[in-house]
Amino acid sequence: MCLILIAYRCYPGIDLLVAANRDEFYDRPTAPLAFWDDAPQVLAGRDLQHGGTWLGVTQTGRFAALTNYRDPRQVRPGAPSRGQLVSAYLQGVEPATDYLARLTTQFSHYNGFSLLLGDAAGLHYYSNRGDAPRTLLPGWYGLSNHLLNTPWPKLKRGLALAQSALAQQPEPVPDDLLPALTDRAPAPDAALPRTGVPLEWERWLSPIFIEAPGYGTRSSTVLLTKESGLALMVEITWLDGGRCEFALNGLSERGDGPRH
């Protein structure tokens, strides 16, 4: 994941709104959003290289999402897959705060990441490049390849576009947020972060929707969970133009997978 926009308890009757882009190499094998055969309660896409995921929910109300922390100077080859942090949480039953506390001593083994975890007790955030885990208050948040709410141009633009889109709707639905995730406006050089990649790559990575040589936005996902327990999830996979829609109400699924 390279951009996550979050509205947590900002709208009547809606517990969580998430709009996210996953940016990845085009040749990395990936399965689209679906319930997992080996963990039927989990609804998520899947990295077929290491078996983890970047964003998902469960039929029991758990939520998790992760972004990598961009700093090529500190990348350690052979570090464990960060996507396993998401999939392990989604497949478990441990409260989010206990999960984070138990793993705190292990997080240094991973390359840089930021992790969002949700359950019935709240929404929680942790980065192994930041401070201790914390529980989030209701509000808008943004996460790219740095710490929560780091004001990169793409994050500020994404939040503005999402908030503007929802301000025009009497009741938010997932499709309201998809246009914000396809914005291709680059940031001016003066506003670019300096993360250790060449300037040309900082430019390619600056839009909300990325199109770079061999790398770019692979999927856009919107999740809406209501206080009633209903969750709606929409994903577009850009390499094939597929679209998946699911509704979780404890048991049910909407749609039959990708539609082209």
N, C-alpha and C positions, 0 to 999 in steps of 0.2 A: 504494500500500500504506500502511496506517496502523497495522498491528500485525503483527509477525513474532516468533514464539517459536521458538527454535532449541535443539535438543539435539545437540551435536556430539561424536560418539564417546563417548557416555555409556552405551550399552547394548551388551552383547556381540553382535558380528556386524553391528551397525548403525552405519553411518558418519555419517549425518545424518538428523535429523528436523526438519521445518519445518512449522509451523502458522501460517497467515497470513490476515488479512482485508484485502481491498481496499475502501477507502472512497472513494466518488466521487460526483459529481453524477449523478442518475438519468437525465438526458437525454444524457449523454456516450456516443456510440456505441462499443460494445465487442463484440469477438468472444470467445466462450468458449474454454476450454482446447482446443487442437488442435495437430496438426503443421502447420506453415506451408507453404503451397504454394510460396512463393518461397525457403524455407529448410527443406527437409524434415527436417533433423536437429534442428530446434528444436521443442520442445513447450512451449507457453505460451498464455495468453490474449493478446489484442491490443487496444490502444487504436486505434480506427479513425479518430480525429481526427488523430493525428500518426504512427501506424504503429509506435510502440514498445510496450514491455510493462513490467510491474512485477515479474514473477516468472516464471522459466522454467528448463528444463533442456534438455540435448541428449543425443542418443544416444551421444555421445563422453564423457559424464560431466561436462560443464560445468554450473554452477549460477550463477544470478544473481538478486538481488532488490533492490528499492529502495523507500525511503520518502521522502516530502517532509519537509523541515524546516519546521515551522510558525512563521513570523515574518512576518506581513503587512506589517510596516514595511520589510522588505528585499526585497519581491517586485518584480522588474523586468519589466514587460510587454515582450513580444517576445524574452525569453530563449529559448534553444533548449530543446527538449523533453527532460526528464530521462529519460523512458522509452527514449530512443535509446541511453543509456549501457548499459542492460541488453541491448537487442536487438543492438547492435553487438558486445558481448562474446560473446553466445551464437552469433552467426553467424561469429565469427572462430576462430582457432586459437592466438592469442597467449597465453602463460601469464598468469595473473591478475596476478602481480606486475609483469610487463612492461607489461601494459595500463594498470595504475594509474600506473606511473611515466611512461609516455608521455603520458598525458592530464593529469597533474598541473598543467601550465601552462595547460590549457584549462578546468579545473573552475570557475575564478572566473567564467566566462561564464554559468554556470547559476545558477538560483535554488537555494536550499538543499536538500541531499539527503543521505541516508546510503545507502551502497552496500555490498552483500555479494556477494562473488565466490568461487566454489569451482572447483577443478580437482583433478587428481591430486596436486598438491603440497600442498594444504591449503585452508583457508577464510580469507578475507581481508576486512577491513573498512576503509572510508574514508568520511569526511564532509567536504564542503567548508566546513563550519562548525566543524570540529574540528581534530585534529592530523594528523600524517602517516599514510599507510596502515600497517596492522599486520596481522600474521598471528595468528589466534586459536588459543588452546590448547583442548584438549577441555574441554567444560563446557556449562552452560546460559547462554543469552543472550536478551535481549529488545530489540526495537527498535520504537519508535513514531515519532512525528513530531518527534524530537529526536535526541540522540546515543545510541549503543549503551549499553544498561543504565541510561539515565536513569530514575529510579524513579517514573515516573508511576503513579497508582493502577491504571489499566487494565493496565499492563505487569506490575506486581507481582501483581495478581489473576490475570492470564492465566498467568503462570509457575506460580503456586500451583495453579491448576486443572489445568494440563497435567501437572505433576509428580505430583499426586494421582491423576489418571486412569491414568497409566502405571504407578504403583506397584502398582496392583491387577491388572496384566496380566502373565502369564508371558512373553509376547513381544509387543511393541508392533505394532499395525497402524494404518493411517491413521485408521480410524473411531474409534479411541479418543480422538483429539484434537478431533474435530469438535464435540462438545458444549461444550468450553471456548470455542470461537469464537462461540457463539451467546449467550453470557452478556450480559444486558442491564442488569446492576446499575450504577446511576450512582455516581459518586464524590461524597462530601459536599463542600460548597462549600469548607470549610477545607483540603481536600486537593487542590483543583484547581490545575493549573499555570496560570500567567499568561503566555500566549503572544502577546498583542496582539489577540486576537479578543474580542468582547463576552462578558460573563459568561454570558449565555444560551447562547451557542455553546460556551463551555467546558463547560457542563453537558451539552449535547447530544452533544458529542464525547467525553465521559468514559467511557462504557461500552465494553466490548470490541466489542459489536455495536451499531452506530449506526443510529438512526432519527430523522432530522431533516427539516425542511421542504426538499424537493427534493434531499436529500443523505443518503447512508447507506452501509451495508455492501452492496456489490454482489455480492461473491463471497467464499467461504471455500475455502482450498486447503490440503491437507496433502500433503507430500512425504516419503517414506521411502526412503532409499538404503541398500543393504546392502553389506557388504564384498565379497560375491560378485559385485557388479556389477549386481544387479537393483535397479530403482527402481520404486516404486509412487507414483502421483500421483492424487489425488481432488480434484475441484472441485465445489462447489455454487454455482450462480448464483441469487441470491435473487429477482430480479425475475420470473423465469419458473419457478423451482423445478427447474431442470435439474440433472442430475448427470452428470459425466463421470468415468470411471476409465480409467487407462492404466497399463500395465506396460512398462518398457523393460528389455530384456536384450540390449542391443546392437542389436537389430533390431525386436523385437516390440511390438505394440500390443494392449492389452486393451480390449474394448468397442467400440462403434461410435458414440461421440459421446454427446450429451445423452440422458438417459433421464428421463422425467417420471412 
